[in-house]
Each structure stands twice: as structure tokens, then as C-alpha cells.
Amino acid sequence: MAEDSSYESMLCVKPEVHVYRIPPRASNRGYRAADWKLDEPAWSGRLKITAKGKNAFIKLEDRNTGELYAQAPVEQYPSIAVEAVTDSSRYFVIRIEDGTGRHAFIGLGFADRGDSFDFNVALQDHFKWVKQEGDLAKLEASQSAAPKLDLSFKEGQTIKISIGNIKKKDAGGVKPRPVGGGLLPPPPGGKPGGVLPPPGVLQTLPVAQPNTAPLFDLGSPVTAAQPSSDMWGDFTSAGSNSNKDAAKSGWVQFS
């Protein structure tokens, strides 16, 4: 907190403001800017709002030299240190102090409505931050004063953790293969399901001998009643007929 009180930060700067002498307030109904001589300001210059620790300071300075004209310390807002008038949003009444205990109330006016809005928001944000810091400090103090919860394990104390939805795996991790009959698969191109006979049981089939007798019996005559067992008979008869046809037609048969 000592470091915060030694550091002064800038909250807002406005290049043109006007200061007015205000008459004493006759009742508690509030100040009215219409009662001031707005066309005859007592002073014009620059405004700064600074923060030092929890307090804010409204400083009125000369816009050229930076000489301090007046200063209004603000300990909280809204308060008697800064009060808005009842008939305008551009004018305020601030309480200035000279550092010796004397104070006075003066009128403060802004030429632009946006400048007066920034002035108001700067003070609100600062004291909102002060309130949050105070609440946080109270919370930390209450937590430090409360007894701490001991979550450590005592001697002999255990904890059990149950985890669901986990399937147990087989011990070996390999499924057993079914025991078959020991038969070998059929060879490629073979009929499925066939079993080869054991060696030595194969039967020898008789080999058909070619009938070569008709090939050597070319000169023997063939009778009409005999069945046509000769493979050259049809060709012989066909050749005899063709010779006759060739004789009739005048063609010479070459042999």
C-alpha cells in the first residue's frame, strides 16, 4: 500500500474547462447552472484527474505553463467533493482545498458534452476499482483467519478407487485354435472334398491298342452286305462315281 500511495497515475485529461463563481446555495434543492454567469467564466484552462492510492485529485492547470490554479481531492464518488447540477450534464460543483484546511466551492463547466461524460466515467471507474480492491482484501483476510482444512492422509489410512467400464483381457492374450481332423487341403485345380488314395492301391487300367488292320487291308474288296468297317470304303465308292461323271462330262481324270 505504501508503494501505491507513492505512485500517481493519470486518469483523464481535458484541454479546455471553465471555472465559475457560484452564489451560496439557498436551499437543499441543489445547484443550478442557470444561476451562474455562464458567459463570464472566472478562469479557463486545462483539467487533469490523477489517482494516488485510493484518492483521486482534480487539478486545474494553466494550459500553457502547467501552473496549478486549484486542486480538489476526492475521497469517494459521488460525494460532496463533486456534485452535478440539476439543470445540465456539462456543469459540476467541486470543492477545492489549498492544503491549509481552507476550502471553497466553485462551478466547473465543459465546452463539450463528451468531455463531461469522460470526466464522470473516469471518477466512477477509479472508485469502482477501489471498492473491488477493498472487497478482495477483506476476502483474503477472512480466508487467512479461517482454519485451514487438512486433507492429508493419516497413518494407516487408505483410499479405494473404483473404475468401471473396463473389460478384462485373457491371461494369454491368444485365442485357442480349434483342433481339426488333420486333413490337408486339396491341391490346386483339384475337386474340393476329394481324398487321394494311399500309394500302392492305385489300379492299373488296360491301355487300348489302336486297330491298325484297316490301314493295311487296302487291297481287299469290300462286299455290299458287309458292314462298313473299312474307313476307306466310302472314299473308294465316291472315287468310282466321280470317274464316271468325269467320263460323261469330257474331263480327263488324272491318276
C-alpha positions as CSV (number, residue, x, y, z in Angstrom):
1,M,0.0,0.0,0.0
2,A,3.0,2.3,0.6
3,E,4.1,1.8,-3.0
4,D,0.6,2.5,-4.3
5,S,0.3,5.8,-2.3
6,S,3.7,7.0,-3.7
7,Y,2.7,6.3,-7.3
8,E,0.4,8.8,-9.1
9,S,-1.4,7.7,-12.2
10,M,-3.2,9.8,-14.9
11,L,-6.9,9.1,-15.3
12,C,-8.2,11.8,-17.6
13,V,-7.0,15.0,-19.3
14,K,-9.3,17.7,-20.9
15,P,-7.7,20.7,-22.6
16,E,-10.4,23.2,-22.0
17,V,-12.6,23.8,-18.9
18,H,-14.2,26.9,-17.4
19,V,-14.4,27.9,-13.7
20,Y,-17.4,30.0,-12.4
21,R,-18.1,31.8,-9.1
22,I,-21.3,30.5,-7.7
23,P,-23.7,32.1,-5.3
24,P,-24.3,30.4,-1.9
25,R,-26.9,27.7,-2.0
26,A,-30.1,29.0,-0.6
27,S,-31.8,25.6,-0.1
28,N,-31.1,21.9,-0.3
29,R,-32.7,21.6,-3.7
30,G,-29.3,21.5,-5.5
31,Y,-27.2,23.8,-7.7
32,R,-28.5,25.2,-11.0
33,A,-26.1,26.3,-13.7
34,A,-28.6,28.8,-15.0
35,D,-27.9,30.9,-11.8
36,W,-24.3,31.4,-12.8
37,K,-22.9,33.9,-15.3
38,L,-22.0,31.3,-17.9
39,D,-20.8,33.9,-20.4
40,E,-18.3,35.3,-17.9
41,P,-16.1,32.5,-16.6
42,A,-13.7,33.4,-13.8
43,W,-10.9,31.2,-15.2
44,S,-10.3,28.9,-18.2
45,G,-7.6,26.3,-18.6
46,R,-6.8,22.5,-18.6
47,L,-8.2,19.8,-16.3
48,K,-6.4,16.7,-15.1
49,I,-7.7,13.8,-13.0
50,T,-4.9,11.8,-11.2
51,A,-5.1,9.0,-8.7
52,K,-2.7,8.4,-5.8
53,G,-3.6,5.4,-3.7
54,K,-7.3,5.3,-3.1
55,N,-7.8,9.1,-3.6
56,A,-8.4,11.0,-6.8
57,F,-7.4,14.6,-7.5
58,I,-9.0,17.1,-9.8
59,K,-6.3,19.5,-10.9
60,L,-6.9,22.8,-12.8
61,E,-3.7,24.0,-14.6
62,D,-2.7,26.6,-17.0
63,R,-2.8,25.1,-20.5
64,N,0.4,26.8,-21.5
65,T,2.7,26.8,-18.4
66,G,1.1,23.9,-16.4
67,E,0.9,26.1,-13.3
68,L,-1.6,24.7,-10.8
69,Y,-4.6,27.0,-10.3
70,A,-6.7,24.9,-7.9
71,Q,-6.9,21.3,-6.7
72,A,-9.9,19.3,-5.4
73,P,-9.1,16.0,-3.6
74,V,-11.8,13.3,-4.0
75,E,-12.0,10.5,-1.4
76,Q,-15.2,8.9,-2.7
77,Y,-17.7,9.5,-5.6
78,P,-20.4,10.6,-5.6
79,S,-19.8,12.8,-2.6
80,I,-19.8,16.5,-1.6
81,A,-16.4,16.9,-3.2
82,V,-18.0,16.6,-6.7
83,E,-21.7,17.3,-7.3
84,A,-23.6,17.5,-10.6
85,V,-26.0,20.4,-11.2
86,T,-29.7,19.8,-11.6
87,D,-30.3,21.5,-15.0
88,S,-27.3,20.4,-17.2
89,S,-24.9,17.5,-17.7
90,R,-22.0,19.7,-18.6
91,Y,-21.6,21.5,-15.3
92,F,-20.5,20.4,-11.8
93,V,-19.7,21.9,-8.4
94,I,-16.4,20.9,-6.9
95,R,-14.8,21.6,-3.5
96,I,-11.2,22.9,-3.8
97,E,-8.7,23.0,-1.0
98,D,-5.5,25.0,-0.5
99,G,-3.7,22.5,1.7
100,T,-4.1,24.5,4.9
101,G,-7.6,23.4,5.8
102,R,-9.5,26.1,3.9
103,H,-11.9,25.1,1.1
104,A,-14.3,26.7,-1.3
105,F,-16.9,25.6,-3.8
106,I,-16.6,26.6,-7.4
107,G,-18.5,25.9,-10.6
108,L,-16.8,23.7,-13.3
109,G,-18.1,23.6,-16.9
110,F,-17.1,21.8,-20.1
111,A,-17.5,23.1,-23.5
112,D,-18.3,19.7,-25.0
113,R,-20.8,17.2,-23.6
114,G,-18.5,14.3,-24.4
115,D,-15.8,15.8,-22.1
116,S,-18.1,16.0,-19.2
117,F,-19.1,12.3,-19.8
118,D,-15.4,11.3,-19.8
119,F,-14.9,13.3,-16.6
120,N,-17.7,11.4,-14.9
121,V,-16.7,8.0,-16.1
122,A,-13.0,8.4,-15.0
123,L,-14.1,9.1,-11.4
124,Q,-16.6,6.2,-11.4
125,D,-14.1,3.7,-12.7
126,H,-11.4,4.7,-10.2
127,F,-13.7,4.3,-7.2
128,K,-15.1,1.1,-8.6
129,W,-11.6,-0.3,-8.6
130,V,-11.0,0.9,-5.1
131,K,-14.1,-0.9,-3.9
132,Q,-13.1,-4.1,-5.7
133,E,-9.6,-3.9,-4.1
134,G,-11.2,-3.4,-0.7
135,D,-13.5,-6.4,-1.1
136,L,-10.6,-8.6,-2.2
137,A,-8.5,-7.6,0.8
138,K,-11.4,-8.4,3.1
139,L,-11.8,-11.8,1.4
140,E,-8.1,-12.6,1.8
141,A,-8.2,-11.6,5.4
142,S,-11.2,-13.8,6.2
143,Q,-9.6,-16.8,4.4
144,S,-6.3,-16.3,6.3
145,A,-8.1,-16.2,9.6
146,A,-10.2,-19.3,8.9
147,P,-8.7,-22.6,10.0
148,K,-7.1,-24.5,7.1
149,L,-8.6,-27.8,6.0
150,D,-6.3,-30.7,6.5
151,L,-6.7,-33.1,3.6
152,S,-3.6,-35.2,4.2
153,F,-3.7,-39.0,4.8
154,K,-3.4,-40.1,8.4
155,E,-1.3,-43.0,9.4
156,G,-2.8,-46.3,8.2
157,Q,-5.5,-44.5,6.2
158,T,-6.1,-45.9,2.6
159,I,-8.2,-44.9,-0.3
160,K,-10.0,-47.1,-2.7
161,I,-10.6,-46.1,-6.3
162,S,-13.3,-47.9,-8.4
163,I,-13.0,-47.6,-12.2
164,G,-15.9,-49.0,-14.2
165,N,-16.5,-49.9,-17.9
166,I,-13.1,-51.8,-18.2
167,K,-13.2,-55.3,-19.8
168,K,-10.8,-57.9,-18.5
169,K,-8.5,-59.4,-21.1
170,D,-7.4,-63.1,-21.4
171,A,-4.3,-64.0,-19.5
172,G,-2.5,-65.4,-22.6
173,G,-3.9,-62.9,-25.0
174,V,-4.2,-65.5,-27.7
175,K,-7.4,-67.4,-28.6
176,P,-7.0,-71.2,-28.8
177,R,-7.2,-72.7,-32.3
178,P,-9.8,-75.4,-32.9
179,V,-8.5,-79.0,-33.3
180,G,-9.2,-80.3,-36.7
181,G,-9.0,-83.8,-38.4
182,G,-5.5,-83.2,-39.7
183,L,-6.6,-83.3,-43.4
184,L,-4.5,-81.5,-45.9
185,P,-6.2,-79.0,-48.2
186,P,-6.9,-80.2,-51.8
187,P,-4.2,-79.5,-54.4
188,P,-4.7,-76.6,-56.8
189,G,-7.2,-77.4,-59.6
190,G,-8.5,-80.5,-57.8
191,K,-12.0,-81.1,-56.8
192,P,-12.9,-80.0,-53.3
193,G,-13.7,-82.7,-50.9
194,G,-11.7,-85.5,-52.8
195,V,-9.3,-87.6,-50.9
196,L,-6.3,-89.1,-52.6
197,P,-5.9,-93.0,-52.2
198,P,-2.8,-94.2,-50.5
199,P,0.1,-95.3,-52.6
200,G,0.0,-99.0,-53.7
201,V,-3.7,-99.1,-54.0
202,L,-3.8,-97.5,-57.5
203,Q,-5.4,-99.8,-60.0
204,T,-3.8,-100.2,-63.4
205,L,-6.2,-99.8,-66.2
206,P,-5.8,-101.6,-69.6
207,V,-4.4,-99.5,-72.3
208,A,-6.4,-99.5,-75.5
209,Q,-4.4,-100.8,-78.5
210,P,-5.0,-99.0,-81.8
211,N,-6.7,-101.0,-84.6
212,T,-4.2,-100.9,-87.5
213,A,-5.8,-103.7,-89.5
214,P,-7.9,-101.5,-91.7
215,L,-4.9,-99.4,-92.7
216,F,-3.1,-102.5,-94.1
217,D,-6.1,-104.1,-95.7
218,L,-6.4,-101.5,-98.5
219,G,-6.4,-104.1,-101.5
220,S,-9.2,-106.5,-100.2
221,P,-12.5,-106.0,-101.9
222,V,-15.4,-104.9,-99.7
223,T,-18.8,-106.6,-100.2
224,A,-22.0,-104.6,-100.0
225,A,-23.5,-106.9,-97.4
226,Q,-20.5,-106.4,-95.1
227,P,-20.9,-103.6,-92.7
228,S,-18.7,-100.6,-93.4
229,S,-15.9,-101.4,-91.0
230,D,-13.3,-100.2,-93.5
231,M,-12.7,-96.5,-93.0
232,W,-11.6,-96.2,-96.7
233,G,-14.7,-97.7,-98.3
234,D,-16.7,-94.6,-98.6
235,F,-13.9,-92.8,-100.3
236,T,-13.4,-95.7,-102.8
237,S,-17.1,-95.6,-103.9
238,A,-17.0,-91.9,-104.0
239,G,-14.0,-92.0,-106.3
240,S,-15.6,-94.5,-108.7
241,N,-18.6,-92.4,-109.2
242,S,-16.5,-89.4,-109.8
243,N,-14.7,-91.2,-112.6
244,K,-17.9,-92.0,-114.3
245,D,-19.1,-88.4,-114.0
246,A,-15.8,-87.2,-115.4
247,A,-16.0,-89.5,-118.4
248,K,-19.5,-88.3,-119.2
249,S,-18.6,-84.6,-118.9
250,G,-15.4,-85.0,-121.2
251,W,-13.0,-84.2,-118.5
252,V,-9.8,-86.3,-118.2
253,Q,-9.1,-87.9,-114.9
254,F,-5.6,-87.7,-113.8
255,S,-4.3,-90.5,-111.6
